[in-house]
Amino acid sequence: MVPHLVTALNGPINELEQRILESTPVIERWFRLEWMEHTPPFYSAVDVRNAGFKLAPVDTDLFPGGWSHLTPEMLPLAVQAAMAAIEKICPEAKNLLLVPENTRNSFYLSNLAQLQRIFYQAGLNVRLGSLDKHVTEPTPIALPNGDSVTLEPLIRTRHRLELKDFDPCTILLNNDLSAGVPGILEDLHEQFLLPPLHASWSVRRKSRHFAAYEEIAKRFGKLLGMDHWLINPMFSQCGEVDFTTDKGMECVRSEADALLTRIRRKYKEYGINEKPFVVVKADDGTGGMGLMMVRDVKDIDNLTPAARNKLAQGHAGAAVSEVLIQEGVLTHERINDAVAEPVVYMMDRYVVGGFYRVHAERSDTDSLSAPGALYVPLAFEQSAQLPQKGARPGASVPNRFYMYGVIGRLAMLAASYELEATDPEAEVYE
């Protein structure tokens, strides 16, 4: 079932939604032409924030680990998208090797079981090869919902990665390699490795992603005759930062102050009576680590030693030395009075489903990617690609989901541009 949303909709978002619904043929043709020129990431997930006056992505994950939150009704879409993705890469594929994170968290392992189910239904044998050196033999793990997964030790030959009696043509990473790229994954010249190593957080930077997204948002805004700020979170970036020694903090202060000024200007232009804020977060990595909300530059000056230490450490224990300063987008979405944000899941160039990240103990300006978050299935009625024509904006659930799907695909396209720009074997995108 689709959860009931209580969303404070007003002014520009209604106009924006109406414009997008009326422009569906133009939008779909635009995406179609883009995908003729660019290759979508193999799979992706986008966190979207709906402020009522603005709808924008705030994070794009190229190694999504929440597939178990998709409803059974979404699986046919995911299976079809998986078929399309594999067919383009390795049409004769029969074996898929899935390389997961090194964790025994049951929620994450349920995600692996769901991925296995999707690719099995797409016609592939799927087995899990673990990077964990403690996995020395096939290790079955029972899950609370009755599923089970089996982790197996990886075998590296000269240019191939295999399991015992299992030789795949394609290797799918479900591990963002925040701690770095292990040698066992390098120089696999005879197999397809997806996503590629330069999609990992050892190379990737959020600032590059949002720079690509900003350019796409500008073009999309021009296409629809609207201000691209309505779908784009402004941002800045600082490098060579050390929160524990104050190194680089002047850059963080000045960039945060300048960004707050730009946001205030936009709020005034649109008559928005909200207090602007920015989010300072690690320019790499995931998991909501190394993150703080800033409403005034004094918030940075008044950081406690404990807060500084928390900001200095990112995902997988990596030290934070580069930060993204991003326009904060509050969320007016609610489920059972708890703050919520939609997360859109995609495979190849298709929206296949998603869910709401819900947190009862967080405010509408906080990050919801934190301990205590719940996940409520988000069902796309008919499909994310089929809004109801002629419906009053905000009146129809599929309309809202179509909007989420458009924003998700814009972020996915930005990821495509971003990966092209960092591909060591490709011409640089300009």
KELUM-864388 format. One record per atom (N, C-alpha, C): residue in three letters; x, y, z. Coordinates in steps of 0.05 Angstrom, whole numbers, plus 5000, padded with zeros to 4 digits. Layout:
// residues N
ALAXYZ
...
***
This chain:
// residues 430
MET501749765000
MET500050005000
MET501850255000
VAL500750464988
VAL502150724987
VAL501650865014
PRO503750945029
PRO503251085054
PRO501951355049
HIS500251435068
HIS498951695065
HIS501051915071
LEU501252115054
LEU503152325057
LEU501652585066
VAL502752715086
VAL501752975093
VAL503953175085
THR503553305062
THR505653465051
THR504753755049
ALA506253935060
ALA505654225058
ALA506354325031
LEU504454325013
LEU504954414985
LEU503954704982
ASN505654874970
ASN504755144965
ASN506355264943
GLY505155454930
GLY506455624910
GLY508055474888
PRO510655534886
PRO512255444864
PRO512255144859
ILE512154974881
ILE512254684876
ILE509854594861
ASN507454714866
ASN505154644850
ASN505554714821
GLU506554954816
GLU507055044789
GLU509154864776
LEU511154794791
LEU513354624781
LEU512254354773
GLU510654244791
GLU509453974786
GLU507653984761
GLN505954194760
GLN504254214736
GLN505854234711
ARG507954394712
ARG509654434688
ARG510854164679
ILE511854014699
ILE513153754692
ILE511053554681
LEU508753554693
LEU506653364683
LEU505853434655
GLU505553694650
GLU504653784623
GLU506953744602
SER509453724612
SER511753704594
SER512753414592
THR511153224601
THR512052944602
THR513252844575
PRO511852894552
PRO513052794527
PRO515752924521
VAL515953184527
VAL518453334522
VAL520653224541
ILE519953174566
ILE521853064585
ILE522852784577
GLU520952614571
GLU521752334564
GLU523452324538
ARG522752504519
ARG524452514495
ARG527252614502
TRP527452814520
TRP529952924528
TRP531752714541
PHE530552554559
PHE531952334572
PHE532852134551
ARG531052064533
ARG531651864513
ARG534151954496
LEU534252204488
LEU536552304473
LEU539052304490
GLU538852374516
GLU541152364533
GLU542352084535
TRP540551884538
TRP541551614541
TRP542651494515
MET542151634493
MET543451554468
MET546351634468
GLU546951844483
GLU549651954484
GLU551251864509
HIS549851784530
HIS551151724555
HIS550251464567
THR552051334582
THR551451074593
THR550551104622
PRO548151014630
PRO547251044657
PRO548950864676
PRO549150944702
PRO550450754721
PRO548850494721
PHE550150274729
PHE548850014729
PHE546350024747
TYR546750134771
TYR544450174789
TYR545150414806
SER543050544818
SER543450784834
SER541050824852
ALA541550984873
ALA539351064891
ALA539751364897
VAL537551514897
VAL537751804901
VAL535951884925
ASP537152024944
ASP535552144966
ASP534452404957
VAL531752434959
VAL530452674949
VAL529152814973
ARG529353084974
ARG528053234995
ARG525953424983
ASN523553414994
ASN521353574984
ASN520753795005
ALA521554044999
ALA521254265018
ALA518554405015
GLY516954314996
GLY514454454991
GLY514854664970
PHE516954824972
PHE517655024952
PHE519854934934
LYS521054704940
LYS523354614925
LYS523554304928
LEU524354174906
LEU524653884906
LEU527453824894
ALA529253704910
ALA531953674900
ALA533253424911
PRO535253314897
PRO536753084907
PRO538853194926
VAL539453034947
VAL541553124966
VAL543852914967
ASP543352674956
ASP545552474955
ASP544852264934
THR546952174920
THR546651964900
THR548551734906
ASP547451504910
ASP548951264917
ASP549251084893
LEU551651014885
LEU552150834862
LEU552550544870
PHE552350484896
PHE552450214906
PHE550150164926
PRO547650204917
PRO545350204935
PRO545049934950
GLY544449964976
GLY544349724993
GLY541649685007
GLY539549794995
GLY536849775008
GLY534849634990
TRP535749454974
TRP533849314955
TRP531649164969
SER532249074994
SER530148915008
SER527849095017
HIS528149355015
HIS525849535022
HIS523849564999
LEU524549464976
LEU522649474953
LEU520449274958
THR517949344950
THR515749154953
THR515748944931
PRO514448714936
PRO514248504915
PRO513148614889
GLU511248814891
GLU510048924867
GLU512149074849
MET514349154861
MET516449294846
MET518349104832
LEU518448854840
LEU520448664830
LEU520248634799
PRO517848614787
PRO517848584758
PRO519348814743
LEU518949064753
LEU520449284741
LEU523449254744
ALA524349164768
ALA527149124773
ALA528248904756
VAL526748684753
VAL527648464736
VAL527948544707
GLN525948694697
GLN526048784669
GLN528548964665
ALA528949154684
ALA531249334682
ALA533849174684
ALA533948974701
ALA536348804704
ALA536948664677
MET534848564665
MET535148424639
MET536348624618
ALA535248864617
ALA536249064598
ALA539149134603
ALA539849174629
ALA542549244636
ALA544549034629
ILE543948784636
ILE545748564630
ILE546048514600
GLU543848534586
GLU543848484557
GLU545748674543
LYS545848924552
LYS547649124540
LYS550549064545
ILE551148944568
ILE553848904577
ILE555048634568
CYS553448424574
CYS554448154568
CYS552047984561
PRO551047994536
PRO548647864528
PRO548647564533
GLU551047434532
GLU551147144535
GLU551547064565
ALA551347264583
ALA551947214611
ALA550046994622
LYS551246814638
LYS549646624653
LYS550346634683
ASN552746734689
ASN553646744717
ASN554247034725
LEU553247114748
LEU553747374759
LEU555047344787
LEU557347464791
LEU558647464817
LEU558047724831
LEU556847704855
LEU556147944870
LEU558147964893
VAL559448194895
VAL561448244916
VAL560348444936
PRO559748354960
PRO558348524980
PRO560148674999
GLU558948845016
GLU560348965038
GLU561248755058
ASN563248815074
ASN564148625095
ASN562548685121
THR560148585121
THR558448615145
THR556548385148
ARG555848315172
ARG553848105177
ARG551148225186
ASN550848485181
ASN548348625188
ASN546048485173
SER543948395187
SER541848245175
SER540248405154
PHE539948675159
PHE538448835140
PHE540048855114
TYR542648885116
TYR544248895092
TYR544248625077
LEU544448405092
LEU544448145080
LEU541748085066
SER539548195077
SER536948165064
SER536948305037
ASN538448535036
ASN538748675011
ASN540148494990
LEU542148344999
LEU543548164980
LEU541747944970
ALA540047844989
ALA538147634981
ALA536247734960
GLN535447984963
GLN533548104943
GLN534948144916
LEU537448234917
LEU538948264892
LEU539247994878
GLN539847784894
GLN540147524882
GLN537447444869
ARG535247494882
ARG532647424872
ARG532047574845
ILE532747834844
ILE532247994820
ILE533847884797
PHE536447824801
PHE538047734778
PHE537547444771
TYR536647284791
TYR535847004784
TYR533447014766
GLN531547184772
GLN529147214755
GLN529847334728
ALA532047474727
ALA532947584701
ALA534547374685
GLY534847134696
GLY536046914681
GLY538946864687
LEU539846944711
LEU542746904718
LEU543146734743
ASN545246584743
ASN546146454768
ASN547646664783
VAL546946704808
VAL548246914824
VAL549446784850
ARG552046844854
ARG553246754879
ARG554846994891
LEU555246974917
LEU556447194932
LEU559447134939
GLY561247304929
GLY564047274935
GLY564947484954
SER565847404978
SER566447594998
SER569447684998
LEU569847945003
LEU572548055006
LEU573648005034
ASP571947905052
ASP572747865080
ASP574747625081
LYS577147685091
LYS579247475092
LYS578447245111
HIS576547295128
HIS575647085147
HIS573746885134
VAL572746955110
VAL571046765096
VAL572846585079
THR573346345090
THR575246155076
THR573845915064
GLU571245895069
GLU569645675058
GLU566745775055
PRO565045645039
PRO562245725036
PRO560945755064
THR559845995069
THR558746045096
THR555746125093
PRO553945945098
PRO551046015097
PRO550246175121
ILE548546375117
ILE547446545139
ILE544446555136
ALA543046475157
ALA540146485157
ALA539346765165
LEU537146865153
LEU536147135158
LEU533447125172
PRO532847335187
PRO530347335204
PRO527847285188
ASN527747365162
ASN525347335147
ASN525047065133
GLY526946885139
GLY526746615127
GLY528646575103
ASP529646805092
ASP531546785070
ASP534246685081
SER536046625063
SER538846575072
SER540646655049
VAL543146715056
VAL545146775036
VAL547646615043
THR549346565023
THR551746415027
THR554146575017
LEU555946645035
LEU558346795028
LEU560546585021
GLU562046644999
GLU564146464990
GLU566746614987
PRO569046474990
PRO571646604986
PRO572146654957
LEU573246894951
LEU573946954923
LEU576546824915
ILE576746744889
ILE579146624879
ILE580146804856
ARG582546904858
ARG583647084837
ARG585646924820
THR585046914794
THR587046804775
THR588347044762
ARG589647014740
ARG591347234729
ARG589647484723
HIS587547454707
HIS585947694701
HIS582947644707
ARG582347444723
ARG579547384729
ARG579047344758
LEU576547394766
LEU575647354793
LEU573447134793
GLU573846924808
GLU571946704807
GLU571346594835
LEU569446404836
LEU569046244860
LEU569645954851
LYS569745784870
LYS570145494863
LYS567845404845
ASP568545294822
ASP566645184802
ASP564645404793
PHE565545654792
PHE563745874784
PHE565446084770
ASP565046114744
ASP566646304728
ASP564746504715
PRO564446744727
PRO562546944717
PRO563747124695
CYS562047224677
CYS562947424657
CYS562647704669
THR560947734689
THR560447994701
THR560647984731
ILE561948184743
ILE562148214772
ILE560748464780
LEU558848434798
LEU557248664808
LEU558148734836
LEU559148984839
LEU559949074866
LEU557549194881
ASN557149094905
ASN555249224923
ASN556749324948
ASN559149434942
ASN560949524962
ASN562249774952
ASP561850004966
ASP562850264955
ASP565850304959
LEU567250114971
LEU570150124973
LEU571150374987
SER569650465007
SER570450715022
SER573250685034
ALA573950445041
ALA576550395054
ALA578850365034
GLY578150395008
GLY580150364987
GLY579650114970
VAL581050104947
VAL580649894928
VAL582549664934
PRO581549424941
PRO583349194945
PRO584549104919
GLY587049014920
GLY588448924896
GLY587048704881
ILE585448544895
ILE584148314882
ILE582148404861
LEU581248664863
LEU579348764843
LEU580548914820
GLU583148954821
GLU584549104800
GLU585348934776
ASP585549064753
ASP586448934728
ASP584948684721
LEU582248694723
LEU580648464714
LEU579848514685
HIS581848474667
HIS581548544639
HIS579648364624
GLU579048124635
GLU577447934620
GLU574547924629
GLN573848094649
GLN571048094659
GLN569948384661
PHE567348404662
PHE566048664666
PHE565748714696
LEU566848934706
LEU566549004735
LEU564649244737
LEU562449204750
LEU560349404752
LEU559549454781
PRO559149714789
PRO560149944775
PRO563249944773
PRO564450104756
PRO567350104753
PRO568650214778
LEU571250154781
LEU572750234805
LEU572750534809
HIS572550694788
HIS572550984792
HIS569851094801
ALA567850914804
ALA565350994817
ALA565550964847
SER567650844857
SER567950794886
SER568751054900
TRP568451064926
TRP569151304942
TRP572151344944
SER573751164934
SER576551204933
SER577251414912
VAL575451454893
VAL575851644871
VAL573651854871
ARG571251774876
ARG568851944872
ARG568752174893
ARG567652404884
ARG567152634902
ARG564352744897
LYS562952804919
LYS560252914917
LYS560253184903
SER562353344907
SER562553604893
SER562553574863
ARG563953374853
ARG563953324824
ARG561153244814
HIS559853074831
HIS557152984823
HIS555253224822
PHE555253394842
PHE553353614842
PHE554053834823
ALA556653854815
ALA557354034793
ALA556053944767
ALA556253674762
ALA554953564738
ALA551953594740
TYR550853544764
TYR547953574767
TYR547053864762
GLU548554054771
GLU547854334767
GLU547654404738
GLU549554314722
GLU549554364693
GLU547054234680
ILE546453994689
ILE544053854678
ILE541454004687
ALA541454084712
ALA539054234722
ALA538654494706
LYS540754634699
LYS540554874684
LYS539354814656
ARG540354604643
ARG539254534617
ARG536354444619
PHE535754294640
PHE532954194644
PHE531154434650
GLY532154624666
GLY530554864673
GLY529955024648
LYS531955044631
LYS531555194605
LYS529555054588
LEU529754784587
LEU527854624571
LEU524954684579
LEU524554704606
LEU521754734616
LEU521155024622
GLY523055214618
GLY522555494623
GLY522155554652
MET523855454669
MET523655494698
MET526355544711
ASP526355644735
ASP528755694750
ASP529855424760
HIS532355364752
HIS533455104758
HIS533955074788
TRP533955304803
TRP534355284832
TRP532155124846
LEU529855114834
LEU527654964845
LEU528154664847
ILE530154564832
ILE530854284833
ILE533754234839
ASN535254444845
ASN538154424848
ASN539054534875
PRO540454364892
PRO541654464916
PRO544254604911
MET544454864917
MET547055004912
MET549154884931
PHE551654914923
PHE553754794940
PHE556454934935
SER558354874953
SER561054954950
SER562854734962
GLN565454764960
GLN567254544968
GLN569754664980
CYS570854525000
CYS573454605012
CYS575254355014
GLY577754385007
GLY579654165010
GLY581654225031
GLU583354035038
GLU585454065058
GLU584354165085
VAL582254035094
VAL580954115119
VAL581653905141
ASP582254005164
ASP582753835187
ASP581153955211
PHE578953825218
PHE577153925239
PHE578553925266
THR580453745270
THR581753725296
THR583853945301
THR584954055280
THR587154255283
THR586354535274
ASP583954565262
ASP582954825251
ASP584054885224
LYS585654695213
LYS586754735186
LYS584454745166
GLY584454945148
GLY582454965127
GLY579755065137
MET579455125163
MET576855195173
MET575955475164
GLU577855645157
GLU577055915146
GLU575555885120
CYS576455685104
CYS575055635078
CYS572255545084
VAL571955365103
VAL569255265110
VAL567455495120
ARG568555665137
ARG566955895147
ARG566056075125
SER568056155108
SER567356355087
SER565456235066
GLU565855985058
GLU564155865038
GLU561355825049
ALA561155745075
ALA558555705087
ALA557055975089
ASP558456185096
ASP557256445098
ASP556256545071
ALA557956515050
ALA557156595024
ALA554756445014
LEU554656185019
LEU552456015010
LEU549856095025
LEU550056145051
LEU547656235066
LEU546556495055
THR548356675047
THR547556925035
THR546056885009
ARG547056694992
ARG545756634967
ARG542956514971
ILE542756334992
ILE540156204998
ILE538156415007
ARG539056605025
ARG537256815035
ARG536156975012
ARG537857034993
ARG537057184969
ARG534857044954
LYS535156774951
LYS533156614937
LYS530556604953
TYR530856564979
TYR528456554996
TYR526856814994
LYS528357034994
LYS527057294992
LYS525557324965
GLU526957234943
GLU525757244916
GLU523157094915
TYR522956864929
TYR520656694927
TYR518756734951
GLY519356924969
GLY517656974992
GLY517456745011
ILE519756605015
ILE519756375032
ILE520556455061
ASN518756395079
ASN519156475107
ASN520356235123
GLU522756155116
GLU524255945130
GLU527056035136
LYS528255925156
LYS531056005162
LYS532955825146
PRO534555955128
PRO536455795112
PRO538455645128
PHE539355415118
PHE541555275131
PHE543255135110
VAL545655065117
VAL547354915099
VAL548254665113
VAL549054455098
VAL550054205109
VAL552954185102
VAL554654145122
VAL557454095117
VAL557953795121
LYS558853665100
LYS559253375101
LYS561653295085
ALA562653055091
ALA564952945077
ALA564352945047
ASP566453015031
ASP566053025002
ASP566152744990
ASP566852545006
ASP566752264997
ASP565352105018
GLY564651855011
GLY563551675031
GLY560551695035
THR559451515050
THR556551495054
THR555951455084
GLY553451405089
GLY552651325116
GLY552051545135
GLY551851795126
GLY551152015144
GLY553352085164
MET555851995158
MET558052055176
MET559252335170
GLY560652455189
GLY562052705184
GLY560252925173
LEU558152995188
LEU556053165177
LEU555053365199
MET554553615191
MET553453805210
MET551654015196
MET549654105210
MET547854315200
MET548854585209
VAL548954785192
VAL549955055199
VAL547855255191
ARG546755405211
ARG544855625205
ARG546155895207
ASP548555895220
ASP550056145224
ASP552956065226
VAL554756225216
VAL557656155216
VAL558656105245
LYS557256225264
LYS558056185292
LYS557755895300
ASP555955745286
ASP555755465292
ASP558355315288
ILE559855405268
ILE562455285261
ILE564555365283
ASP564455615291
ASP566355715311
ASP565955585338
ASN563355505343
ASN562655405370
ASN562755095372
LEU564054965352
LEU564154675352
LEU565754575377
THR564654385390
THR566054265413
THR568154065403
PRO570153995419
PRO572153795411
PRO570953535403
ALA568753455417
ALA567453195410
ALA566153215382
ALA564853445376
ALA563653485350
ALA565753495328
ARG568053625334
ARG570153635314
ARG571253355308
ASN571553195328
ASN572552915324
ASN570652755307
LYS568052805312
LYS565952655297
LYS566052735268
LEU566352995263
LEU566453095235
LEU569053005221
ALA571152955236
ALA573752885224
ALA573852595214
GLN571852435221
GLN571852155213
GLN569452085196
GLY569951975173
GLY567851895154
GLY567251605155
HIS566051505133
HIS565251225131
HIS567651045131
ALA567450815143
ALA569550615144
ALA572050725158
GLY571650925176
GLY573851025191
GLY575751205176
ALA575051275151
ALA576851445135
ALA576951735146
ALA579251855146
ALA579552135155
ALA578252325134
VAL576752525144
VAL575452725127
VAL577352955123
SER578153005098
SER579953235092
SER578753415070
GLU576653325057
GLU575253485037
GLU572253495045
VAL571053735044
VAL568253745052
VAL566553885030
LEU564053805029
LEU562053925012
LEU560354105031
ILE559954355022
ILE558054525036
ILE555654555018
GLN553454435027
GLN551054415009
GLN548654555021
GLU547154685003
GLU544654815012
GLU542954605026
GLY541954675049
GLY540154495063
GLY537354505052
VAL536254275046
VAL533454265036
VAL531754125058
LEU529954275070
LEU528354155091
LEU526253965078
THR525053795093
THR523053615082
THR520353655096
HIS518253685080
HIS515553715091
HIS514053445089
GLU515353235081
GLU514052975080
GLU513752865108
ARG511452735114
ARG511052615140
ARG509652345136
ILE510452155153
ILE508951895155
ILE508451845184
ASN505951835192
ASN505151805220
ASN506552015238
ASP506552265229
ASP507752485243
ASP510852475245
ALA512052285232
ALA515052265232
ALA516052385206
VAL518352525208
VAL519552645184
VAL520452425165
ALA519952475139
ALA520552265119
ALA521752395094
GLU523352225079
GLU524352315053
GLU524352075034
PRO523552125009
PRO523551904990
PRO526351834980
VAL526851574975
VAL529351484963
VAL528451334938
VAL529451424915
VAL528651314889
VAL530751114880
TYR529850864873
TYR531750654864
TYR531550614834
MET533850594822
MET533950574793
MET535950354784
MET535350224762
MET537250034750
MET537350094720
ASP539850104710
ASP540150204682
ASP538850484681
ARG537250544662
ARG536050814661
ARG533150814671
TYR532350604684
TYR529550584693
TYR529150624723
VAL527050764729
VAL526150784757
VAL524750524764
VAL525650384785
VAL524450124791
VAL522950124817
GLY523150334833
GLY521750344858
GLY523050524878
GLY522550474903
GLY523850634924
GLY522450594951
PHE523150764970
PHE521950754996
PHE522251015010
TYR520851055033
TYR521251285049
TYR523151225072
ARG525151395075
ARG526851385099
ARG525451555120
VAL524751445143
VAL523051575163
VAL524651585190
HIS524551805203
HIS525851825229
HIS524251995249
ALA523151865269
ALA521351995288
ALA522752195306
GLU525452165309
GLU526852335328
GLU528452555314
ARG528052585289
ARG529452795274
ARG527553015265
SER528653255261
SER527053485252
SER527053495221
ASP525453685210
ASP525253705181
ASP527753815168
THR529753905184
THR532253995172
THR534553795176
ASP534053585192
ASP536153395198
ASP536653195176
SER538953075176
SER539452835160
SER537952605172
LEU536552445155
LEU535052225166
LEU536551965164
SER538951975152
SER540651735149
SER542251715175
ALA540951605196
ALA542051585222
ALA540851355237
PRO542151255258
PRO541051035274
PRO538251105283
GLY536450915281
GLY533650965288
GLY531851015264
ALA533051035241
ALA531351075216
ALA529850825210
LEU527350865200
LEU525750645191
LEU525250675161
TYR524550455148
TYR524150465119
TYR521350365111
VAL519850545099
VAL517050475092
VAL516950445062
PRO515950225052
PRO515850185022
PRO514350405009
LEU515350494986
LEU514150694970
LEU513350554944
ALA510750514941
ALA509850364917
ALA509050564895
PHE510250524871
PHE509450684848
PHE506950564836
GLU504650694839
GLU502250594827
GLU502450614797
GLN501750404783
GLN502050374753
GLN504950364745
SER506550544753
SER509450554750
SER510350844753
ALA512850874759
ALA513851144763
ALA513751314738
GLN513551174715
GLN513651304690
GLN510851384680
LEU508751314694
LEU506051364684
LEU504351534702
PRO504851804702
PRO503151984718
PRO500351984707
GLN498452054723
GLN495652074713
GLN495252344700
LYS494452334675
LYS494152574659
LYS491752734669
GLY492152994670
GLY489953174676
GLY489253194706
ALA490653054723
ALA489953054752
ALA490853324764
ARG489453414784
ARG490253664798
ARG492953614811
PRO494853804809
PRO497453764822
PRO497153704851
GLY498553504861
GLY498453434889
GLY496153254896
ALA494253214878
ALA491853054885
ALA492352764880
SER494152704862
SER494552424854
SER497352324863
VAL497352094877
VAL499851984887
VAL501851934864
PRO501051814841
PRO502951774819
PRO504252034810
ASN502852264811
ASN504052514803
ASN506452574820
ARG506152544846
ARG508352594864
ARG510652404857
PHE510052154852
PHE512151954846
PHE513452004819
TYR511952114800
TYR513152174775
TYR515252394779
MET514552594796
MET516552804802
MET519052684814
TYR518752494834
TYR521052374846
TYR522652224825
GLY521352094807
GLY522751944786
GLY524252124767
VAL523152354761
VAL524552554744
VAL527052654758
ILE526752734783
ILE529152834798
ILE531252614801
GLY530352364807
GLY532152144810
GLY533752094784
ARG532352114761
ARG533652064736
ARG535552294728
LEU534852534736
LEU536752754732
LEU539352714747
ALA539052614772
ALA541452554788
ALA543052324777
MET541552124766
MET542851894754
MET544351984729
LEU543252164713
LEU544552274690
LEU547152424698
ALA546952574720
ALA549252714730
ALA551452514738
ALA550652294750
ALA552652084756
ALA553951974731
SER552451944710
SER553451854684
SER555652044674
TYR555052304675
TYR556952514666
TYR559452504684
GLU558952474710
GLU561152464730
GLU562952234725
LEU561851994719
LEU563551754714
LEU565051784688
GLU563851904668
GLU565251954643
GLU567752134647
ALA567352334665
ALA569452524669
ALA571752404685
THR571252194700
THR573352074717
THR574351804706
ASP573251724684
ASP574051464672
ASP576951484661
PRO578751334672
PRO581551354663
PRO581951264634
GLU579951114623
GLU580251004596
GLU578551154576
ALA577251374584
ALA575451514566
ALA576351804561
GLU575351924540
GLU575852204535
GLU574452364557
VAL575652584566
VAL574452744587
VAL572052894576
TYR569852874592
TYR567353014585
TYR567653314590
GLU566753474571
GLU566853764574
GLU564053874570
***
